[in-house]
């Protein structure tokens, strides 16, 4: 069994991003700039934003923060996004989710210019993704693909991939990326039948359902690759969907929680920011 070290891989990508940012600064006399919008005072969201800001600064990206009270109106948020869309010095825009209930996530997200949508959540970028055209890909699925390619290389083609969870943030875009890389893809969700049997047949098993420790060795095909996207905080501890100790007995490759997919999500968002910057200055 080999542990897929997402933190180490993310650090390697971060080093290459740092060099790319330095090159952009030297050749184009500008700094890739990311605007992060946080609405409300959700502690977890604040932690995620702080983590993104720190990592962005570490690789040399300029990060602007816009923090608003939960009571802010939709028109005020949209006005901020419109202003950032028009600002040529801002190359990426990110809205930390979830938003307060009175704000329509679909409307707010789709107000971002697709060229600056570093989360890859706009309908335009989702359409490009499912058309297998170049786009700013959603960060977690993008990170999962990098981990898979790091572990499996070209042998990913032809593999049966089972994805548990059909969210617009992870499951559905990941399915499109796996198909693009010539996998045979089975999407399962809360209404699926025989999910355990499907999982047992997978060469690649990706779980993104948010049910801590649910998947053990009995769900996993011997010699398969298991990617745990799930993250649940219970007290002071963080758990994935997969019982790591049990799964490790049969899986050939496996990601830990924490230290697996999480660091990849952040670094892929910064990767998208640099990509967006380059596309806008060409």
N, C-alpha and C positions, 0 to 999 in steps of 0.2 A: 504494500500500500504506500502511495506517495501523496503527501499533503501538497495541495496547490496553494502556494503562499501568495495570496492576493496583495498583501502589504509589500512584499519584496518586489513583485511585478509592478505595482503602482509606483514604487519608489524609482524603479528604472525608467518608467515612462516620464515621471516627474523630472528626472535628470535630463532627458532628451528635450522636454518642453522648455526647461530653463535655457538650454542652448539655443532653441528655436526663438524664444522670446528675445534673447540677446541679439540674435541675428536680425530680427525684425527692427529692434531699436536702432541698430547700426545702419541697416540698409534703407530703412523707411522713416527714421526719425520719429517714431511713434511707439507708444506702449499699448499692447493689447489690454482692453479695458472691459471689465465685467460689472454690470449693475445688478445688485441683489435686492429684491423687495421682500420684506417680511411684514406681514400684517398680523397684529395680535401679540399676545404674550405667552404663547404656548412654550413651555420650557424645552421640550424636545426639539421643536423647530428652531429655537434660539441656539441650541447646542449645535445642530446641523449647520446653521448659517455661520456660526463662529468657526467651525471646522473648515468649511469651504473658503472662508475669508483667509484663514491662516495658511492654508495650502496654496491659495492663489498668490498671496504675498510671497510665499516661499519660492515659487517658480518665477516670480518677477512680474506677474500680472497686476495691473492696477484694479483694485476692487472698490466700487462705490456702494455704500449701504443706504437703503431707504427703509426706515422702520416706522410703521404707522400703527396707531391704536386700532383695536378690533372694531371700533365704532365707525371707522372711515367709510365713506360712501363709495359705491361702485364708480361713480363719475370721477371722483378724486383719484382713485387708483388708475383708471383708464387715462386720465389726463397726464399722470406721471409716465405711464407707458408710452403714450403718444410723444411726449417730450423726448424720452430716451430713444425712441425709434428715429426721430429727426436728428438726433445728435450724432454727427459723424465721428466723434471721439469715443463713442460707446459702441463696442463691437458685439457684446453679448448681454442678454437680459434674462434673468432667472427670477421666477416667483416661487418662494418657498411654500410648499403645500403641506398640510391642508389650509384652505382659506376659511375664515368665519362663514357660517351658514348663509348669511344674507348676501354673500358675494358669489356670483355664478362662476364656478371654476372654468367652465368651457368658454364663456364669453371673455373672461379676463385673460386666460391663457392665449386665446386666439387673437387677442389684440396685439400681441407681440409680433413684430416683423419676423417672417420665417427665416430671414437671413441672420437674425440675432437670437433665434430661439435655441439657446444652448442646451435646454432640456430635451429638445426634440419632440415636444408635446403638441405643437400646433397641427391642425388638420392638414395643412399644406405639407409639412415635413413627414407626417404619418403616411400621406398619400405617396410621396416620393419613396419612402421606405418600402411600402408594399408593392411599388412598381419596380423595385430593385434599381432605383436611380440614386445617384449620389445625394446625400442629405446629411443634416445634423441628426445623428441617430440618438434615440433615448439612451441615457447614460448607463443604467444598470444592465440592459440587454447588451449594449456595446461592450461593457466590462466583462460580462459572462462569455461573450464570444472570444475575447482576448485570452481569458483564462483557459477556455477549451482548446484554442489553437496552441497555446503555450504547452499544454499537457499532451495533446493528441497530434498536433501538427496536421499534415495533410490527410491523416486517417479519419478525420471527422466526416469526410464525404462518404455517403452511403450508410452512415450510422443511423440506427433508430433512436430518435430523441423523443422522450416523453416529458412534457412540461405540465406541471401541476399548478394551476392558477391561470386565469385568463384576463388579468387586469390590463388596462390600457397603458400602464406604466412599465410593466414587466412582461407578463405572459404573452399577450398578442404581438407586440413588436419583436420579442425574442423568437416567436414562432416564424415570423417573416425572415429574420436573419438566418435562422437555422435552415430554412428552405433555400435561401439564397446560396448557402454553402453546401447544398446538395445532401442534406439530411432527409430522412423520412420522419416526418413530424406528427406526433399525436398530442393534441391539446386536451387536457382534462381539467375539470372544475368541480364546483360543489354539487352539480346536478349529474355528473358523469357516473356511470355504473362501472363496477369492477376496476376502480382506480388502482388498487393494489396489484391486480394482475397485470395491468398495463405497465405499471412501474417496474414490475419484476422482469418484463421483457425488454427493457430499455438498455441500449448501449450507453446512452447519455441520459441521466435523470436530473431534471432541474425542478426544484421545489420552491414555490413562491406563494405559499398559502397562509403563512402566519400562524401555524399551529405548532407550538413548541414541542420538540422531541417526538413528534408523531411517527416519523419514518425510522424504522430500525432495519436490521439485516434481513428480515423476512420480506421486505419490500424491494430488495435490491438484487440485481443479477450479478453473479460472481464475475469479477473483472471489469465491471462497468465504471463509468466516470460520474460522480455525484456532485452536483453544484447546489449548494444550500443558500438560497436568496432570503429565506425567512429570517426575521429578526423580531424577537419579543423580549421586552424587558420585564422581569419579575423581581421586584425588590431592587437590589443593587446588581443583579446578574443579567446577562444577555444570553438568550438561547436562540438557536436556529430551529428549523423544522426537522432537522435530522439528528438522531441520536448518534453523535460522532463515534463514540466508543463501539457501539454495536455495528454501525455501518462500516467502520474501518475493517471489520473482520472479513468482509466480502468485496468491498469496492477496491478497484485498483488505484483510482485517483479520487480525491475528495477535498472539498474546501472546508476550512474551519469557520466557526462563528464565535467571536469576532475574528477579523484578520483575513477573511476570504473575499467575498464580493464587495463588502462595504467600502474599503479603500479604493476599489476600482470605480465605483460609482462617482466618487468625488473627483478622481483624476481624469475620468472620461469627460466630465463636465468642463474641466479646464482645457482638456484636449479640444473639445468642441469650440471653446472660446478662441483659442489660437487659430483653429481652422476657419472660424467665422471671420476673424480679423484678416487672415490672408485672402479670403474670398472677396472681402470688401475693398481691399486695396489694389486688387488686380485690375 
